[in-house]
Amino acid sequence: MMQKISNQEEKLAYESEMIMKSAVAIASIGGTDTSRSAIALFILAIAMHPGVQQKAQAEIDSVVGTECLPDFSDRISLPYVDAVLKETLRWHNILPLSMSSILSFIHFVDINDWNPR
């Protein structure tokens, strides 16, 4: 009886560990993919609209100068650049924001083994 309980506890511990590892992996992969997608989308948008790039560069040069890079403390002083970044994220959503998209993804995930069917 004690051996059976011990085996069940080991199995639960192993399953819990696998769930935690899977959750961390999914969060890491998801974060990397969305960041890469946002950067690629920004580069595409700037390449398609060189006038926007020129205005943004002029604003950065006037606020920060040409000798250093802007940081987060400069964001308040760069309203055009901030608007360009927000517009890039609005232009093409990286993540599905509708509940139907989320539910269709959940439908294909097997909760027991965390693998797509």
PEVEN-V134901 format. One line per field, one symbol per residue. phi: phi as a letter, one per 20 degrees, with the letter a starting at -180 (. if undefined). burial: # if it has 16 or more other ideal C-beta (glycine too) atoms within 10 Angstrom, else .. A space follows every 50 residues. Layout:
phi->???
burial->???
//
This chain:
phi->.fffffffffffffffffffffffffffffffffffffffffffffffcf ffffffffffffeendebefcffeffecffffffffffffgcfedfdeff ffffffgedeffcldff
burial->........................................##..#..... .#...#..##..#..............#..#..##..#............ .................
//
